[in-house]
Amino acid sequence: MQQLEKEELEIERIGSISYKEFVENYVKPGKPVVFKKAFSSWNVKEPFDPAFFKKHFGTYTTTHKDKTYTMSEVLDITEKSTLENPAPYPMGFELRTQLPEFLSMLNPIHMNYAFPNWFRSKLIPKSRFGNDMQMYIGGIGNQYVLHKDLFHTDAWVTQLYGEKKFIAFPRDQEDLLYPENKGTRSPINYLKPDYEKYPKYRHATPLSVVLKAGETIYIPNGIWHTTVAPGHNISIVVEQLSRNNFHAWKKDIYDYGIKRGRIKGILQYGYATLIGLLFKAREIAGYKFN
């Protein structure tokens, strides 16, 4: 796989730290970090490899571009992916609706760090307004567009099998990435950047890490990032909403609503404001959003 000559700084890997240390050192400054052992909190009894998923969930189905695939078919297609003929991507399963039995094995899903998570409440519909919980399967040659997550959600990505390279950029470098598509996508191809067309990108300083099976990366809201797959891999993504990113989330809810009409924007802003008040009241009362 082609690699860039551009100098990259490595995203920090850490072991077990206290929740308070995590908030002070990574959440507040908006700094990505990799947990080497957060995966162990699930008390996994067998590897989450292709054989595991074929055995337990091989007949479960999902859709990609209006075509239905079984889990076994997705695993076979992505395993055969090549640089010249990469598999379709992303091919995934929504954990709560398509793989609830597997989701029940990932307990606690917050791994003792990704909480409070207001998305765990039933007040926000699944897969709406950033409330996503997905498992993605990919292969060599798969590359995701350089982007920042919709609605300013915090993202937690756990590598179940194989490896995946993550590349992120500090928040203050957004202007160097030529944002488009409502400010959430970049036209820059990380593997083959066009410096003549996008000269400011020369000054960007990527942060990168190859996430290994059993590791989890925390990607703070507003952080631009992309991924490159060096081989067959399986990962899950859980998005988080809390006091930390609520105001940015609420603004996005309004901005995306107003594009569909003034009334829509006002209603969505009112909805976001109301549930924010309810969540804060529940936290004060000791309610756990885990």
C-alpha positions in Angstrom: 0.0 0.0 0.0 1.3 3.4 -0.9 2.5 5.5 2.0 3.0 9.2 2.2 6.3 11.0 2.7 4.5 13.6 4.8 5.7 13.5 8.4 3.1 12.2 10.9 3.0 12.3 14.6 1.8 9.2 16.4 -1.4 9.1 18.4 -0.6 8.2 22.0 -1.3 4.7 23.3 -2.2 4.4 27.0 -3.0 1.6 29.4 -5.4 1.8 32.3 -5.9 5.3 33.7 -8.6 6.8 36.0 -11.7 8.2 34.4 -10.8 11.6 35.9 -7.4 11.5 34.2 -9.0 10.6 30.9 -11.4 13.6 31.1 -8.6 16.0 32.0 -6.0 14.8 29.6 -8.0 13.9 26.5 -11.7 14.9 26.7 -11.2 18.6 27.7 -8.4 19.3 25.3 -10.0 17.3 22.5 -7.1 14.9 22.0 -7.4 11.5 20.3 -6.0 8.6 22.3 -5.8 4.8 22.0 -6.6 2.5 24.9 -4.6 -0.6 24.7 -6.7 -2.7 27.1 -10.2 -1.2 27.2 -11.4 -4.2 25.2 -10.6 -6.4 28.2 -13.5 -4.9 30.2 -15.9 -7.1 28.1 -14.4 -10.3 29.5 -14.2 -11.8 26.0 -14.0 -15.6 26.0 -13.2 -16.2 22.3 -11.6 -14.1 19.5 -14.0 -12.0 17.5 -12.6 -13.2 14.2 -14.3 -14.1 10.9 -14.8 -17.7 12.1 -16.6 -16.5 15.2 -19.0 -14.3 13.2 -19.6 -17.0 10.5 -20.4 -19.5 13.3 -22.7 -17.4 15.3 -24.1 -14.8 12.9 -23.3 -16.1 9.4 -26.9 -16.0 8.2 -27.7 -12.5 9.6 -28.3 -10.0 6.8 -27.5 -6.4 5.9 -27.9 -4.2 2.9 -25.3 -2.2 0.9 -26.5 -0.1 -2.0 -29.9 -1.8 -2.0 -28.4 -5.3 -2.2 -28.8 -7.8 0.6 -25.8 -9.8 1.9 -25.4 -12.3 4.7 -22.7 -11.9 7.3 -20.8 -14.8 5.7 -21.0 -13.2 2.3 -19.7 -9.9 3.6 -16.8 -11.6 5.3 -15.9 -13.5 2.1 -16.2 -10.4 -0.1 -14.0 -8.3 2.1 -11.4 -11.0 2.6 -10.9 -11.1 -1.2 -10.5 -7.3 -1.4 -7.4 -6.1 -3.2 -5.7 -2.8 -3.9 -6.7 -3.1 -7.5 -10.2 -4.2 -6.8 -11.2 -3.1 -3.3 -14.4 -4.5 -1.7 -17.4 -2.2 -1.3 -17.0 0.0 1.8 -18.4 0.6 4.3 -20.3 -2.7 4.7 -21.8 -2.8 8.1 -24.4 -4.0 10.6 -26.3 -1.8 13.1 -25.6 -3.4 16.4 -28.9 -2.7 18.2 -31.2 -3.7 15.4 -29.2 -6.2 13.3 -26.9 -7.8 15.9 -28.6 -7.4 19.3 -27.3 -10.8 20.5 -23.7 -9.8 19.7 -24.2 -6.4 21.3 -25.2 -8.1 24.6 -21.7 -9.6 24.7 -20.1 -6.2 24.8 -20.9 -5.4 28.4 -20.2 -2.7 29.5 -20.3 -1.1 26.1 -18.8 2.1 27.6 -15.7 0.2 28.7 -15.6 2.3 31.9 -14.6 5.4 29.9 -17.3 6.3 27.3 -19.9 7.7 29.7 -22.2 9.4 30.4 -23.7 8.7 27.0 -27.0 10.4 26.5 -27.5 8.4 23.3 -28.3 5.4 25.6 -31.6 7.1 26.4 -34.7 6.2 24.4 -35.4 10.0 23.9 -33.1 10.0 20.8 -34.1 7.6 18.0 -31.5 5.0 16.9 -29.3 6.1 14.0 -30.7 9.6 14.2 -28.8 12.8 15.0 -25.6 10.9 15.4 -26.9 8.1 17.6 -25.1 5.4 15.7 -23.7 2.0 16.9 -22.3 0.1 14.0 -20.0 -2.9 13.2 -18.0 -2.4 10.0 -16.2 -5.1 8.0 -13.5 -4.1 5.5 -10.5 -5.3 3.5 -7.3 -4.2 2.0 -7.7 -1.2 -0.3 -10.6 0.2 1.7 -10.2 3.9 2.5 -12.7 6.2 4.1 -13.2 9.8 3.0 -11.5 12.4 5.1 -14.3 13.8 7.3 -15.5 15.0 10.7 -18.5 13.3 12.2 -21.9 14.7 11.8 -23.5 16.5 14.8 -20.1 16.8 16.6 -20.4 13.4 18.3 -17.5 11.8 20.2 -16.6 8.5 18.5 -15.2 5.3 20.1 -13.8 2.7 17.6 -12.8 -0.7 18.8 -10.8 -3.0 16.6 -12.2 -6.5 16.9 -10.1 -8.2 14.2 -7.2 -7.2 12.0 -5.8 -3.7 11.9 -6.8 -0.3 10.6 -4.8 2.9 10.3 -6.4 6.0 11.7 -5.3 9.5 10.6 -6.6 12.5 12.5 -5.9 16.3 12.4 -6.1 18.8 15.3 -9.2 21.0 15.4 -7.2 24.1 14.5 -6.2 22.7 11.1 -9.7 22.5 9.6 -9.0 25.4 7.2 -6.0 23.4 5.7 -8.4 20.5 4.7 -10.7 22.5 2.4 -14.0 21.6 4.0 -17.0 21.0 1.7 -20.3 19.2 1.8 -21.7 21.3 4.6 -18.3 21.5 6.2 -18.0 17.8 7.1 -16.1 16.3 4.1 -12.7 17.1 2.6 -11.8 16.5 -1.1 -8.2 15.6 -0.2 -7.2 12.0 -0.8 -5.0 11.1 2.1 -3.0 8.5 0.1 -2.5 10.7 -3.0 -2.9 14.4 -2.0 -3.0 16.9 -4.8 -0.7 19.7 -3.4 -1.1 21.8 -6.5 -4.9 21.9 -6.1 -4.8 22.1 -2.3 -1.6 23.8 -1.4 -2.6 24.6 2.2 -2.6 20.9 3.0 1.2 21.0 2.9 1.0 22.7 6.3 -1.3 20.1 7.9 0.3 17.8 10.5 -1.5 14.5 10.6 -1.7 12.3 13.7 -1.8 8.6 13.0 -1.8 5.2 14.6 -2.4 1.6 13.4 -5.2 0.3 15.6 -4.7 -3.4 16.5 -7.2 -6.0 17.5 -8.3 -5.4 21.1 -7.5 -1.7 21.0 -10.0 1.3 21.2 -9.5 4.8 19.8 -11.3 7.8 21.2 -11.9 10.4 18.6 -13.2 13.7 20.1 -15.9 15.7 18.4 -14.8 18.1 15.7 -11.7 16.1 14.9 -11.1 15.5 11.2 -10.1 11.9 10.5 -9.9 9.1 7.9 -9.0 5.4 7.9 -7.0 3.1 5.6 -7.2 -0.7 5.8 -4.0 -2.7 5.4 -5.9 -6.0 5.4 -9.1 -7.8 6.4 -10.6 -6.2 9.5 -13.7 -5.9 11.7 -14.4 -2.9 14.0 -17.3 -1.3 15.9 -18.1 2.3 16.3 -20.1 3.8 19.2 -21.0 7.5 19.2 -21.3 9.5 22.4 -23.3 12.6 23.5 -22.7 14.3 26.8 -22.4 17.7 28.4 -19.0 17.9 26.7 -20.4 18.1 23.2 -24.0 18.9 23.7 -24.0 22.6 22.7 -22.1 21.8 19.4 -24.6 18.9 18.8 -27.6 21.2 19.4 -26.2 23.8 17.0 -25.8 21.1 14.3 -29.3 19.8 14.9 -30.6 23.4 14.2 -28.3 23.9 11.2 -29.3 20.7 9.5 -32.9 21.3 10.2 -33.0 24.9 8.9 -31.7 23.7 5.5 -35.0 21.9 5.2 -37.0 24.9 6.2 -37.2 27.5 9.0 -40.0 25.6 10.9 -38.0 22.4 10.7 -35.0 24.1 12.2 -36.9 25.7 15.0 -38.6 22.5 15.9 -35.4 20.5 16.0 -33.6 23.2 18.0 -36.5 23.1 20.5 -36.4 19.3 20.7 -32.6 19.4 21.3 -33.0 22.1 24.0 -35.7 20.1 25.8 -33.9 16.8 25.9 -30.7 18.6 27.1 -32.6 20.0 30.0 -34.1 16.5 30.8 -30.6 14.8 30.6 -29.1 17.4 32.9 -31.9 17.0 35.4 -31.5 13.2 35.3 -27.8 13.5 35.9 -28.4 15.7 38.9 -30.9 13.0 40.2 -28.2 10.4 39.7 -29.6 8.7 36.6 -26.9 6.6 34.8 -26.5 7.0 31.0 -24.3 3.9 30.4 
